[in-house]
Amino acid sequence: MQSSSRLSLSTLILTCAFQFAASQTVALTNPGKDVPSVAPQHFVCNTGYSAQECHEQMAVLRPLLDNYGAGRLGDWTWVLVKSDDWKALQRSHRMDPDSPAFSVLGRRETFFEEAPVSPVTLRRIELVRQWSLGTDDLLKLAVTHELGHALCNEKNERKADVYGEMLRRGEAVQCK
């Protein structure tokens, strides 16, 4: 009983900490002059990032988002989370800790673990082994899968996979 209470309390504290951490971010506010958008895209790094580290890692993520048409989403927030915080965050929300990304469609936010965009050696190796993909392919898969969710407001994982595959093949996504 006592360990159950500790687990519940730990989960509550982690959830509150994550909500607080969302306001403690490093924001990148200049999306670039050549990126047309109906509404701004927001690029932030969660707690623990220096401004330089945030810029360097977003410089890896943003071109992929642009390449696959993330600007069509309009007002959307992209968040990088430190690998050290990722598994606990995923578990507290009952998600797969080995998934490198997730979206909260109602809040128009997508979260990416830092490992695919930064040389976080042990975690990167773990993800590459888990997914049987190279780092670049893993990041492309994560970006396109999450865009499959976001572009079609799709909660179903299999459908998001199909939409992500369409994006990777350069096809227009037909939401169903």
MIZALO-212599 format. One record per residue (C-alpha): residue number from 1; residue in one letter; z, y, x. Coordinates in Angstrom, 2 decimals, always signed. Example, Ala and Ser with C-alpha at 12.3 -4.5 7.8 and 13.67 -1.06 7.14 Angstrom:
<mikes>
k / r / w / v / u
1 / A / +7.80 / -4.50 / +12.30 $
2 / S / +7.14 / -1.06 / +13.67 $
</mikes>
This chain:
<mikes>
k / r / w / v / u
1 / M / +0.00 / +0.00 / +0.00 $
2 / Q / +0.91 / +2.41 / +2.77 $
3 / S / -2.35 / +1.75 / +4.68 $
4 / S / -4.30 / +2.30 / +1.44 $
5 / S / -2.58 / +5.66 / +1.00 $
6 / R / -3.35 / +6.57 / +4.62 $
7 / L / -7.00 / +5.61 / +4.14 $
8 / S / -7.23 / +7.70 / +0.95 $
9 / L / -5.52 / +10.62 / +2.65 $
10 / S / -7.77 / +10.25 / +5.70 $
11 / T / -10.86 / +10.21 / +3.49 $
12 / L / -9.65 / +13.30 / +1.61 $
13 / I / -8.94 / +15.14 / +4.86 $
14 / L / -12.33 / +14.18 / +6.32 $
15 / T / -14.14 / +15.29 / +3.16 $
16 / C / -12.27 / +18.61 / +3.15 $
17 / A / -12.91 / +19.02 / +6.86 $
18 / F / -16.61 / +18.39 / +6.34 $
19 / Q / -16.75 / +20.96 / +3.53 $
20 / F / -14.95 / +23.45 / +5.79 $
21 / A / -17.19 / +22.51 / +8.72 $
22 / A / -20.27 / +23.31 / +6.67 $
23 / S / -19.13 / +26.92 / +6.76 $
24 / Q / -18.44 / +26.69 / +10.51 $
25 / T / -22.01 / +26.22 / +11.64 $
26 / V / -24.43 / +27.65 / +14.14 $
27 / A / -27.27 / +29.15 / +12.13 $
28 / L / -30.84 / +29.65 / +13.29 $
29 / T / -32.05 / +32.46 / +11.09 $
30 / N / -35.53 / +33.23 / +12.43 $
31 / P / -37.81 / +30.44 / +11.17 $
32 / G / -40.88 / +31.99 / +12.80 $
33 / K / -43.46 / +34.52 / +11.67 $
34 / D / -46.28 / +32.01 / +11.24 $
35 / V / -44.44 / +29.75 / +8.77 $
36 / P / -45.37 / +30.77 / +5.21 $
37 / S / -42.69 / +29.81 / +2.74 $
38 / V / -41.85 / +30.58 / -0.87 $
39 / A / -38.19 / +30.78 / +0.10 $
40 / P / -36.46 / +30.58 / +3.45 $
41 / Q / -35.70 / +27.34 / +5.21 $
42 / H / -32.23 / +27.25 / +6.74 $
43 / F / -31.53 / +25.46 / +10.02 $
44 / V / -27.90 / +24.96 / +10.97 $
45 / C / -25.86 / +22.85 / +13.32 $
46 / N / -22.50 / +21.57 / +12.21 $
47 / T / -19.23 / +22.12 / +14.07 $
48 / G / -19.19 / +21.29 / +17.75 $
49 / Y / -22.56 / +22.78 / +18.72 $
50 / S / -23.05 / +25.67 / +21.10 $
51 / A / -25.83 / +28.08 / +20.13 $
52 / Q / -27.97 / +26.81 / +23.04 $
53 / E / -27.45 / +23.15 / +22.13 $
54 / C / -28.33 / +23.92 / +18.51 $
55 / H / -31.53 / +25.72 / +19.50 $
56 / E / -32.57 / +22.90 / +21.86 $
57 / Q / -32.07 / +20.17 / +19.29 $
58 / M / -33.64 / +22.12 / +16.45 $
59 / A / -36.64 / +22.69 / +18.73 $
60 / V / -37.20 / +18.92 / +18.52 $
61 / L / -36.60 / +18.61 / +14.76 $
62 / R / -38.36 / +21.71 / +13.39 $
63 / P / -41.93 / +20.93 / +14.54 $
64 / L / -41.74 / +17.57 / +12.76 $
65 / L / -40.48 / +19.21 / +9.60 $
66 / D / -43.31 / +21.74 / +9.83 $
67 / N / -45.87 / +19.02 / +10.58 $
68 / Y / -44.95 / +17.12 / +7.42 $
69 / G / -44.86 / +20.17 / +5.13 $
70 / A / -41.14 / +20.82 / +4.69 $
71 / G / -41.94 / +24.47 / +3.94 $
72 / R / -43.25 / +23.36 / +0.53 $
73 / L / -39.66 / +22.72 / -0.49 $
74 / G / -38.83 / +26.41 / -0.47 $
75 / D / -35.13 / +27.11 / -0.15 $
76 / W / -33.73 / +24.11 / +1.74 $
77 / T / -31.08 / +23.63 / +4.40 $
78 / W / -31.47 / +21.29 / +7.37 $
79 / V / -28.23 / +20.38 / +9.14 $
80 / L / -27.70 / +18.64 / +12.48 $
81 / V / -24.42 / +16.75 / +12.82 $
82 / K / -22.84 / +15.60 / +16.08 $
83 / S / -23.07 / +11.85 / +16.61 $
84 / D / -19.32 / +11.74 / +17.24 $
85 / D / -18.80 / +12.90 / +13.62 $
86 / W / -21.66 / +10.98 / +12.00 $
87 / K / -20.25 / +7.52 / +11.27 $
88 / A / -17.02 / +8.85 / +9.78 $
89 / L / -19.01 / +11.24 / +7.61 $
90 / Q / -21.30 / +8.46 / +6.40 $
91 / R / -18.42 / +6.06 / +5.71 $
92 / S / -16.40 / +8.68 / +3.84 $
93 / H / -19.34 / +9.12 / +1.47 $
94 / R / -19.95 / +5.35 / +1.26 $
95 / M / -23.29 / +5.57 / +3.05 $
96 / D / -24.82 / +3.40 / +5.76 $
97 / P / -23.41 / +4.66 / +9.08 $
98 / D / -26.55 / +3.42 / +10.85 $
99 / S / -28.87 / +5.64 / +8.82 $
100 / P / -29.81 / +8.66 / +10.96 $
101 / A / -30.25 / +11.02 / +7.98 $
102 / F / -29.39 / +11.63 / +4.33 $
103 / S / -30.14 / +14.23 / +1.69 $
104 / V / -28.03 / +15.80 / -1.02 $
105 / L / -30.78 / +16.67 / -3.47 $
106 / G / -28.60 / +18.69 / -5.85 $
107 / R / -27.54 / +20.98 / -3.01 $
108 / R / -31.02 / +21.06 / -1.41 $
109 / E / -29.63 / +19.90 / +1.93 $
110 / T / -30.64 / +17.26 / +4.43 $
111 / F / -28.38 / +16.10 / +7.25 $
112 / F / -29.61 / +14.54 / +10.50 $
113 / E / -27.55 / +12.85 / +13.16 $
114 / E / -28.07 / +14.37 / +16.58 $
115 / A / -28.86 / +11.07 / +18.39 $
116 / P / -32.63 / +11.01 / +17.62 $
117 / V / -33.06 / +14.62 / +18.81 $
118 / S / -30.74 / +14.61 / +21.82 $
119 / P / -30.02 / +12.19 / +24.64 $
120 / V / -26.73 / +10.91 / +23.21 $
121 / T / -27.21 / +7.78 / +25.28 $
122 / L / -25.01 / +5.10 / +23.70 $
123 / R / -25.60 / +6.11 / +20.08 $
124 / R / -29.32 / +6.55 / +20.67 $
125 / I / -29.53 / +3.04 / +22.13 $
126 / E / -27.56 / +1.70 / +19.17 $
127 / L / -29.94 / +3.30 / +16.64 $
128 / V / -33.09 / +2.22 / +18.51 $
129 / R / -31.77 / -1.34 / +18.58 $
130 / Q / -30.69 / -1.26 / +14.91 $
131 / W / -34.05 / +0.08 / +13.65 $
132 / S / -36.32 / -1.66 / +16.22 $
133 / L / -38.12 / +1.64 / +16.79 $
134 / G / -38.51 / +4.04 / +19.68 $
135 / T / -36.66 / +7.34 / +19.43 $
136 / D / -39.75 / +9.35 / +18.43 $
137 / D / -40.71 / +6.85 / +15.73 $
138 / L / -37.14 / +6.73 / +14.45 $
139 / L / -37.07 / +10.51 / +14.11 $
140 / K / -40.47 / +10.53 / +12.34 $
141 / L / -39.24 / +7.84 / +9.97 $
142 / A / -36.03 / +9.76 / +9.22 $
143 / V / -37.87 / +13.06 / +8.64 $
144 / T / -40.59 / +11.60 / +6.42 $
145 / H / -38.20 / +9.39 / +4.46 $
146 / E / -35.92 / +12.35 / +3.71 $
147 / L / -38.95 / +14.47 / +2.80 $
148 / G / -39.93 / +11.66 / +0.42 $
149 / H / -36.60 / +12.16 / -1.31 $
150 / A / -36.81 / +15.95 / -1.22 $
151 / L / -40.46 / +16.56 / -2.17 $
152 / C / -40.25 / +14.27 / -5.20 $
153 / N / -36.58 / +14.82 / -6.04 $
154 / E / -36.40 / +11.05 / -5.65 $
155 / K / -33.09 / +9.17 / -5.44 $
156 / N / -34.65 / +5.71 / -5.11 $
157 / E / -34.73 / +4.55 / -1.47 $
158 / R / -37.82 / +2.34 / -1.85 $
159 / K / -39.84 / +5.10 / -3.47 $
160 / A / -38.74 / +7.54 / -0.75 $
161 / D / -39.96 / +4.94 / +1.80 $
162 / V / -43.39 / +4.86 / +0.09 $
163 / Y / -43.63 / +8.66 / +0.01 $
164 / G / -42.54 / +8.83 / +3.66 $
165 / E / -45.23 / +6.33 / +4.64 $
166 / M / -47.82 / +8.46 / +2.82 $
167 / L / -46.71 / +11.49 / +4.85 $
168 / R / -46.92 / +9.56 / +8.13 $
169 / R / -50.49 / +8.49 / +7.24 $
170 / G / -51.41 / +12.13 / +6.55 $
171 / E / -51.88 / +11.57 / +2.82 $
172 / A / -50.83 / +13.88 / +0.03 $
173 / V / -47.67 / +12.63 / -1.64 $
174 / Q / -48.15 / +11.75 / -5.30 $
175 / C / -44.70 / +11.76 / -6.91 $
176 / K / -44.28 / +9.28 / -9.75 $
</mikes>
